Amino acid sequence: MKFQRLVAAVALLLSFAASPQHLAADDQHPAKLTVRIVDLRNHTGDLIFGVFKQADGFPTTKDKSVNWQVKPASADAVEFTADLPPGKYSASVLHDENRNGKMDRDAAGIPLEGYGTSNNPKPRLRAATFKEAQFDLPQQGTMITISVQYFR
């Protein structure tokens, strides 16, 4: 009797392992996203980089991102990499020159530090939207470049 239960359990496990749904989940390997940050005005402070799957929280809320990294702004170009499931994303970067963890603004609300988003939209009087910055991360991975813009 124990042997029959063992055989039945093994057969059930083998049928689950071979099911199309199970195989499809295993085929979804992460894709490598490489983001090159360029056009920094200096090598002061940090670059705060975020990748977002949805508009909620884009471009500045760490807890709403699917990947968040901070690196020193130590070169003319700095690269970030992330392994993510293939799909649609938007990415942002802040050149946090004084390392206070946020975008500094003047009294009129104009940014004092540089920022950029994927696709490099350059709206003059507002922040770029999630949709403007959205890109496709295919299974084979991709490399994108974000150009940092400054208003002062």
N, C-alpha and C positions, 0 to 999 in steps of 0.2 A: 504494500500500500504506500509506504514512504517513497519507494522507488518511482511509482507511478506519478505521485505528486511532484517529485523532483523533475521527472521527464516533462510533465505538463508545464511546470514553471520555466524550465529552460526553453521549451518550444515557444512559450508566450514572449519571453525576453528576446529570442531570436526574431520572432515576427515583428516585434516593436522596432528592433534595431534596423530592420530592412524596410520599414514603412517609408513611403515617399515623404511624408511630413517630417519625419526625423532626419532623413537625408538632406532635405532642403535646408533645415536649420543648420546642419553641419557645413553646408556649402557656403554659408554667408560669412566668409572670412573678412577680417578688417581690411580696409584699404588705407594706404598711406597718403596723408595730406601733408604736403610741404608748402609752407608759406614763407616767402622771402619779403622782408620789410626793407624798403629803400627810401631815399630822400630825407634822411634824418638831418636836422640842422646842426646837431652836435652829438657828442658821445656822453652826455650827462644823463644821469638818472636811469630809469628802467623802461622797458617796453612791456605793457600789459596786453596780452593776447587772449582773445576768446573766440570760441566757435559755438554757433547756436543752431539748433534744429528748428526753432520756432521764433516767431516775432516777439513773443512775450519775454521781456528782459533784454532784448537786443538793443544796443550793443554793449551795455555796461554792467549787467547784473551777473556776478560770478555764479550764484546759486542756480541761475536759469541756463547756464552754458553747459555744453556737453564736453568741453575741454577748456581749461583755463591755465595759462602759464605766464610766468614773469621771468624776464631775462634782462641783464644789463644792456643798455644801449651803447655797447662798447666798440662798435664798428660801423662802417658806412652802410653795410647790409647785414641784417641779422635774420637767421632762419629758425622757424619753429616747425616741428613735425608732430603729427598726431595720427594714431591708428584708430579709425572710426568705421562703422558699418557704411557701405556705399549708400548714397542718398543725396538729398538736397540740404545745403547748409548756407549760412552766412557767417563771415568772420570779421572781427574788428581788432584794431590795435590802438592803444593810447601811448604816446610818448610822455610818460610821467617824469618830467625833468627834475622835480623836487622830491620824488619818491614818497608822496603822501597818499598814494593809492586812489586818487580821484582826479577828474578833469578840473583844472583851475580855470576860472573865468574872471573877467574884469567886471566893473560895476554895471556895465550894459549887457552882460551875459555873453560877451564874445570870448571864445576859448583862448586861453593864454598858452596852452600846450597843444602839440600836434596830435592828430588822429587820422585814421584811415579805415576803410572797409574793403572787403573783397569786391571786385569789379571796378574799383576806384571811381565811384560816382562822386561828383564835386558840387553838391548843392550849395548855394551861397548863403542862404539865410535859414537853414535848418540842417538837422542831422540826416544822414543817409538812412533810408528805410531798409528793413529786412529784405523786402522784395528786390530793391535795387542792388543789394549786395549778394543776392542768392546765386549759388553756383552748384554744379553737379559734381559729386565725388564718385567716379566710376570704380568698379571693382579693381582695375589695374592701378588706381591711385592717380594723383594729379599734383602739379606744382602751380601755384599762383603767386603773383606779386602784388603787394599792397604798397602804394605810394603814400607816405605820410604828408598831410597838408597842415600848414600853419596859417593863422589869421593875423598874428602879430609878430 
